[in-house]
């Protein structure tokens, strides 16, 4: 959901066919194809549905004549409902945690976008539902429209109140409530166990992430993005509908773990892989003298025990194959020696860390 920013800068790209009415993200305006008007009693004209520069829409509260309520209507264009698009979903919130007695309804008409008498109420909420425990923080909500499968309908969002609360809306969509959970995302960027992953210092130290939807199974409608410093301490950064994202605030010479969990109305993907990568060294650090003579290794080629000649304290050693995949890691080095007997024969890169610097050497395993 695009209101969850945290460390995420999203690259969102939506494609719309000529007939598609939803999803609607209200990024720049309330489209002209949507209708906005007040109720039949004439109350609610002081405030109406409006676009906010932050990329959502809202309708403010206002005082109505004693004994009446203000009604503010927002109605979609004619939209087909099918077995694959019969779950109405949207993000919502309001201003205050206190309940001021507002009523929030979703109504459906099959005949008119503006004839109030043609609409049937299919869902009603009070303020605690819209607030969902935290005012001014968006949360998801859904309404079952399966009774209208095979029809085209107008969908109305109606705020009724008298000096009550507001209604914020965003990301209105129709999803497949008959879907099964998607398969896990694939083809991560950065590649799993990649090293020297570039950090964009011009974009708040961002790393570019991307992945692909599974080629089989029901499609995902969104993805939870997790990041952490170990496979067991992953933190949820947010949820988004795109398959690429910039995550800012990354640090140099750091091992990260990340996971993408694909989601749809059928649930979350199971057994989603946890990937890892290591960021590049800080290019501002001078490493020429460090790399010239700090470390040497022997024997090379090596059969089992590899020795490192150095006067410095070794913090860690990582061994990578020629695909950039880490195959060994040593955080505790005894007598400047590590056992590489488990490696298959071939060429490897050994990355030695010391004093916040790294040196990479090539070794040959017999």
C-alpha positions in Angstrom: 0.0 0.0 0.0 1.6 3.2 -1.1 0.9 5.0 2.2 3.4 2.8 4.0 6.6 4.6 3.1 9.3 3.8 5.8 12.5 3.1 3.8 10.7 2.4 0.5 10.6 4.4 -2.6 8.3 2.7 -5.1 8.5 2.4 -8.8 4.9 1.8 -9.7 3.7 1.3 -13.3 0.1 0.4 -13.9 -1.4 -0.4 -17.3 -5.0 0.2 -18.1 -7.0 -1.1 -21.0 -9.6 1.1 -22.6 -12.5 -0.7 -20.8 -10.8 -1.1 -17.4 -12.3 1.1 -14.6 -10.4 -0.2 -11.6 -7.9 -0.1 -9.9 -8.1 3.6 -9.1 -5.2 5.1 -7.0 -6.2 8.8 -7.1 -2.6 9.7 -7.5 -3.2 13.0 -9.3 -7.0 13.7 -9.2 -10.5 12.3 -8.9 -11.1 11.2 -12.6 -13.8 12.9 -14.5 -15.5 9.5 -15.0 -16.3 9.4 -11.3 -19.3 11.3 -10.0 -19.3 13.5 -6.8 -22.5 15.0 -5.4 -24.5 15.7 -2.3 -27.6 13.9 -1.0 -31.2 14.6 -1.7 -31.7 16.8 1.4 -29.2 19.4 0.1 -27.0 19.0 3.2 -23.2 18.5 2.8 -22.5 21.1 0.2 -19.8 22.9 2.3 -17.3 20.1 1.9 -17.3 17.3 -0.8 -14.9 14.6 -2.0 -11.6 16.1 -3.0 -8.1 15.0 -4.1 -5.2 15.4 -1.7 -1.7 16.2 -3.0 -0.3 13.1 -1.2 -2.2 10.9 -3.6 -5.5 9.9 -2.0 -9.0 11.4 -1.7 -11.0 12.5 1.3 -14.3 14.1 2.4 -14.5 16.3 5.5 -17.2 16.4 8.1 -19.5 19.4 8.5 -22.5 20.5 10.6 -25.9 19.8 9.1 -29.3 21.1 10.1 -30.5 19.8 13.4 -32.1 16.4 12.9 -30.6 15.8 9.5 -27.3 14.4 8.2 -25.0 15.6 5.5 -24.5 13.1 2.6 -21.5 13.1 0.3 -21.5 10.7 -2.6 -18.5 9.4 -4.6 -19.6 7.0 -7.4 -17.4 5.0 -9.8 -18.0 4.7 -13.5 -19.9 1.6 -14.8 -17.7 -1.4 -13.8 -18.1 -5.1 -14.8 -18.2 -7.6 -11.9 -17.0 -11.1 -12.8 -16.1 -14.2 -10.8 -12.5 -12.9 -10.9 -13.4 -9.3 -9.8 -16.1 -9.7 -7.2 -14.2 -8.6 -4.1 -14.1 -4.8 -3.7 -11.0 -3.7 -1.8 -9.8 -0.3 -0.7 -7.6 1.5 1.9 -9.3 3.8 4.4 -8.9 5.9 7.5 -10.4 8.9 9.3 -9.2 11.8 11.4 -10.0 10.9 15.0 -10.1 7.8 17.2 -13.1 9.2 19.0 -16.4 8.0 17.6 -18.5 11.0 16.4 -21.3 8.9 15.0 -20.5 9.0 11.2 -21.8 6.3 8.9 -19.9 5.0 6.0 -21.7 2.9 3.3 -20.9 1.2 0.0 -23.9 1.1 -2.3 -24.5 -0.5 -5.7 -26.7 0.6 -8.7 -27.0 -1.4 -11.9 -28.9 1.4 -13.7 -27.6 4.9 -12.9 -24.5 6.7 -11.6 -26.4 9.7 -10.1 -29.9 8.5 -9.3 -29.7 8.0 -5.5 -32.9 6.1 -5.4 -31.5 3.3 -7.6 -28.7 2.4 -5.2 -28.8 -0.6 -2.7 -26.6 -0.5 0.4 -24.3 -3.5 0.5 -22.0 -2.6 3.4 -22.2 -0.2 6.4 -19.4 0.8 8.8 -19.1 3.0 11.9 -16.1 5.1 12.7 -14.2 2.5 14.8 -14.1 0.2 11.7 -12.8 2.9 9.5 -10.2 4.0 12.0 -9.2 0.4 12.7 -7.5 1.3 15.9 -5.3 4.1 14.6 -6.5 7.4 13.2 -4.8 8.9 10.1 -3.2 5.5 9.2 -4.6 3.6 6.2 -5.7 0.0 6.5 -7.3 -2.3 4.1 -11.0 -3.2 3.8 -13.1 -5.4 1.5 -16.7 -5.8 0.5 -18.1 -9.0 -1.2 -19.9 -8.1 -4.5 -20.4 -11.7 -5.6 -24.2 -11.1 -5.8 -23.4 -8.9 -8.8 -21.2 -11.3 -10.8 -22.1 -11.1 -14.5 -23.4 -7.5 -14.1 -22.0 -4.1 -14.6 -22.5 -1.7 -11.7 -21.9 1.7 -10.3 -20.1 1.6 -6.9 -20.9 4.4 -4.5 -19.0 5.5 -1.3 -21.3 7.5 0.9 -20.3 9.5 4.0 -23.2 10.4 6.3 -22.6 12.6 9.3 -23.5 15.7 11.3 -20.3 17.2 12.6 -18.8 13.8 12.6 -15.6 12.6 11.1 -13.9 12.5 7.7 -13.4 9.5 5.2 -10.0 9.0 3.5 -10.0 6.6 0.6 -7.2 5.2 -1.7 -6.4 2.2 -3.9 -9.9 1.1 -4.8 -9.8 -2.2 -6.7 -11.6 -5.4 -7.6 -9.9 -8.6 -6.8 -10.5 -12.3 -7.2 -11.9 -13.6 -4.0 -12.0 -17.1 -5.4 -8.3 -17.1 -6.0 -5.9 -19.5 -4.4 -2.7 -18.1 -2.8 0.0 -17.2 -5.4 3.2 -19.1 -5.8 6.4 -17.5 -4.4 8.1 -14.7 -6.3 11.2 -15.6 -8.4 14.4 -14.2 -10.0 15.6 -11.7 -7.3 17.7 -8.7 -8.0 20.2 -8.5 -6.3 21.0 -12.1 -7.1 20.9 -14.4 -4.1 24.3 -14.3 -2.3 25.6 -11.5 -4.6 28.5 -9.5 -3.4 29.6 -5.8 -4.0 26.0 -4.8 -4.6 26.0 -1.1 -5.6 24.6 1.5 -3.3 23.3 4.7 -4.9 24.7 7.5 -2.7 22.8 10.1 -4.7 19.5 8.5 -3.7 19.8 8.3 0.1 22.0 5.2 -0.1 19.5 3.2 -2.0 19.8 -0.3 -3.3 17.5 -1.3 -6.3 15.5 -4.4 -5.7 13.4 -6.4 -8.2 11.7 -9.7 -8.6 9.2 -11.5 -10.9 5.8 -13.0 -10.3 5.6 -16.8 -10.5 4.8 -18.1 -13.9 2.2 -20.5 -12.6 -0.8 -20.3 -10.2 -3.2 -17.4 -9.5 -1.5 -14.0 -9.9 -0.3 -12.0 -6.9 -2.0 -8.6 -6.3 0.6 -7.3 -3.9 3.9 -8.1 -2.2 5.1 -7.8 1.4 8.7 -6.7 1.5 11.0 -7.9 4.3 14.6 -7.0 5.1 16.9 -7.8 8.0 20.4 -8.7 9.1 19.7 -12.4 9.5 17.1 -14.9 8.2 15.3 -14.9 11.5 15.1 -11.2 12.1 13.4 -10.0 9.0 11.3 -6.8 9.3 8.3 -6.0 7.2 8.9 -2.7 5.4 5.6 -2.4 3.6 3.3 -3.8 0.9 3.2 -2.8 -2.7 1.7 -3.8 -6.0 4.9 -3.3 -8.1 7.7 -5.8 -8.6 10.6 -3.3 -8.1 11.5 -1.0 -5.3 14.4 1.2 -4.0 15.2 0.7 -0.4 17.1 3.6 1.1 19.3 3.9 4.2 21.5 0.9 3.2 25.0 0.6 4.6 28.3 -0.3 2.9 30.0 -3.6 3.4 27.0 -5.2 5.0 25.3 -8.6 4.7 21.5 -8.3 4.2 18.7 -10.8 4.0 15.4 -10.1 2.3 12.2 -11.8 1.3 9.2 -11.1 -0.9 5.9 -12.7 0.1 3.3 -12.6 -2.8 -0.3 -12.1 -1.8 -3.8 -12.1 -3.2 -7.3 -12.6 -1.9 -6.6 -16.3 -1.5 -3.8 -15.7 1.0 0.0 -15.5 1.2 2.5 -17.5 -0.8 4.0 -20.3 1.2 7.7 -21.3 1.3 8.9 -17.9 -0.1 12.7 -17.9 -0.4 14.9 -15.8 1.8 17.7 -14.2 -0.3 20.9 -12.5 0.8 23.5 -10.1 -0.6 26.4 -8.0 0.5 26.8 -4.4 -0.3 29.9 -2.8 -1.8 32.7 -1.3 0.3 32.4 2.4 0.9 34.1 3.9 -2.2 35.2 6.9 -0.2 37.6 4.7 1.9 41.2 4.6 0.7 42.1 0.9 0.2 45.1 1.0 -2.1 47.7 0.5 0.6 45.4 -2.0 2.3 45.1 -4.1 -0.8 48.7 -4.0 -1.9 50.3 -6.0 0.8 48.0 -6.7 3.7 47.1 -10.4 3.0 48.5 -13.3 1.1 47.3 -16.9 1.1 49.0 -20.3 0.9 49.1 -23.0 -0.4 47.4 -22.0 -3.6 46.2 -24.3 -5.2 44.8 -25.5 -1.9 43.4 -28.9 -0.9 42.0 -28.4 2.6 43.6 -25.9 5.0 44.1 -22.4 3.7 46.5 -20.1 5.6 46.4 -16.3 5.6 49.6 -14.4 6.1 49.0 -11.0 7.7 49.8 -8.8 10.7 46.2 -7.6 11.0 43.3 -9.1 12.9 40.9 -10.9 10.6 37.3 -10.2 11.3 35.7 -12.6 8.8 36.3 -14.5 5.7 33.9 -15.3 2.9 34.4 -17.6 -0.1 32.4 -17.0 -3.4 32.2 -19.1 -6.5 32.5 -17.5 -10.0 28.8 -16.9 -10.1 29.1 -14.5 -7.1 27.4 -17.0 -4.8 28.8 -17.2 -1.3 29.7 -20.8 -0.5 31.5 -20.5 2.8 31.7 -17.9 5.6 34.0 -17.9 8.6 33.3 -15.5 11.5 35.8 -17.1 13.8 39.3 -17.6 12.4 41.8 -19.7 14.5 45.5 -19.1 13.8 44.7 -17.3 10.5 43.6 -20.6 8.9 40.4 -21.9 7.4 39.3 -25.3 6.2 38.0 -25.3 2.5 38.0 -29.0 2.0 34.3 -29.0 1.4 34.6 -27.0 -1.8 34.5 -28.7 -5.2 37.5 -28.3 -7.4 37.6 -24.9 -9.2 38.4 -21.2 -9.0 37.0 -19.2 -6.0 37.3 -15.7 -4.6 38.1 -15.3 -1.0 37.1 -12.0 0.7 39.0 -11.1 3.8 37.5 -8.4 6.1 39.6 -6.4 8.6 39.3 -3.0 10.2 36.1 -2.2 8.1 38.0 -2.9 4.9 38.1 -5.9 2.5 40.6 -7.5 0.3 39.6 -10.1 -2.3 42.0 -12.8 -3.5 41.7 -15.6 -6.0 42.3 -19.2 -5.0 42.2 -22.5 -6.8 40.7 -25.6 -5.0 42.3 -28.9 -6.0 
